[in-house]
């Protein structure tokens, strides 16, 4: 069996002063759901540089304060030449802002992104939409109540 081809990726757990979470909606051919903004790390980019680029492209968030690495996740799925990706999630605390992606909507749609919005914890816990990771509402509740973990948590699928 050949080795899996996994892409390195970073994601931002973007929380505002009211503990609202910024999420993007992905509509892939085989899955539709909401996830934190982020994407692939292009060598020789650092995690910090990649996350700053992704947050600007998807949300218009320029020069965000990148906080600690809070979660990790390995997710297998078809993604072009990749079999999945290894994701690192960084906490980003920022004042509230109106998302205004630097990429055009046709460019975002080409990356399967179709919407972006803020969610309250109550909205996360009350909806039946799919999230990535699946237990995102529970993870956000823990992050808000307990703060960042001492070591990154593997959040599973």
C-alpha positions in Angstrom: 0.0 0.0 0.0 1.3 3.4 -0.9 1.8 6.2 1.7 -1.0 8.7 2.2 -0.4 12.1 0.6 -1.4 14.6 3.3 -1.4 18.3 2.9 -0.3 20.6 5.8 -3.0 23.0 6.7 -3.7 25.7 9.3 -7.1 27.0 10.6 -8.0 30.0 12.7 -10.4 29.6 15.7 -11.5 33.3 15.3 -13.4 34.5 18.4 -14.5 38.1 18.9 -15.0 40.0 22.2 -18.5 38.5 22.5 -17.2 34.9 22.0 -18.8 34.6 18.6 -17.0 32.2 16.2 -16.2 33.1 12.6 -17.0 30.1 10.2 -16.9 29.6 6.5 -19.4 27.3 4.7 -17.8 24.7 2.4 -19.9 23.0 -0.3 -17.8 20.1 -1.6 -19.2 17.5 -4.0 -19.5 15.0 -1.1 -19.9 17.2 2.0 -21.5 20.5 2.9 -20.8 22.1 6.3 -19.2 24.9 8.3 -15.5 25.0 9.4 -13.1 27.6 10.7 -11.3 29.7 8.0 -7.9 28.4 6.8 -6.2 26.3 4.3 -3.0 24.8 3.0 0.5 25.8 4.0 2.5 26.5 0.8 6.2 25.6 1.3 8.3 27.4 2.5 5.5 29.3 4.3 5.3 29.2 8.1 2.1 28.4 9.9 1.8 32.0 10.9 2.3 33.4 7.4 -0.2 30.8 5.9 -2.8 31.6 8.5 -2.5 35.3 8.0 -2.8 34.9 4.2 -5.9 32.6 4.6 -7.6 34.9 7.1 -7.1 37.8 4.8 -8.3 35.9 1.7 -11.4 34.3 3.3 -12.4 37.0 5.8 -10.6 40.2 5.1 -8.9 40.0 8.5 -5.6 41.8 8.1 -2.7 41.4 10.7 -4.7 39.2 13.1 -3.2 38.4 16.5 -2.3 34.7 16.1 -2.5 33.0 19.5 -1.6 29.5 20.7 -2.0 26.2 18.8 -5.1 24.8 20.5 -6.1 21.8 18.4 -4.8 19.3 15.8 -6.7 17.1 13.4 -5.9 14.6 10.6 -8.7 14.4 8.1 -8.8 11.9 5.2 -10.9 13.0 2.1 -10.4 13.5 -1.6 -8.7 16.9 -2.3 -7.2 17.0 -5.8 -3.8 15.3 -5.5 -4.1 14.9 -1.8 -5.7 12.1 0.3 -6.5 14.5 3.1 -4.8 17.0 5.4 -3.1 17.5 8.7 -4.7 20.6 10.3 -3.3 22.8 13.1 -5.8 25.2 14.7 -4.7 28.5 16.2 -6.7 30.7 18.5 -7.3 34.2 17.1 -8.9 36.7 19.4 -10.0 39.8 17.6 -12.5 42.6 17.9 -15.7 42.1 15.9 -15.5 43.0 12.3 -17.6 42.6 9.2 -16.1 39.8 7.1 -15.0 41.2 3.7 -12.9 38.6 1.9 -9.9 39.8 -0.2 -10.7 37.1 -2.7 -13.6 37.5 -5.0 -16.7 35.3 -4.5 -15.9 33.4 -7.8 -12.4 32.8 -6.5 -13.8 31.6 -3.1 -16.4 29.5 -4.8 -13.6 27.8 -6.8 -12.3 26.7 -3.4 -15.8 25.5 -2.4 -16.3 28.4 0.0 -19.9 29.8 -0.3 -20.5 31.8 2.8 -18.9 33.3 5.9 -20.5 34.5 9.1 -20.3 34.8 12.9 -21.9 32.2 15.1 -22.8 32.5 18.8 -22.2 29.4 21.0 -26.0 29.1 21.4 -26.4 29.0 17.6 -23.7 26.4 17.3 -25.3 24.2 19.9 -28.9 24.6 18.5 -28.3 23.9 14.8 -28.2 20.5 13.0 -25.8 21.6 10.3 -22.5 19.7 9.9 -19.3 21.1 11.3 -15.7 20.2 10.9 -14.5 19.0 13.3 -17.8 17.3 14.0 -17.9 18.2 17.7 -17.1 21.9 17.1 -19.8 23.3 19.4 -18.5 21.2 22.4 -14.9 22.2 21.6 -15.8 25.9 21.4 -17.7 25.7 24.7 -14.5 24.2 26.3 -12.3 26.9 24.8 -14.5 29.7 26.0 -15.0 28.3 29.5 -11.5 26.9 30.2 -9.2 28.9 27.8 -6.5 27.4 25.6 -5.3 24.0 26.6 -1.7 23.6 27.9 -1.0 21.2 25.0 -2.9 21.0 21.7 -5.9 18.7 21.7 -6.4 16.1 18.9 -10.0 16.9 18.0 -10.6 13.8 15.8 -12.8 14.0 12.8 
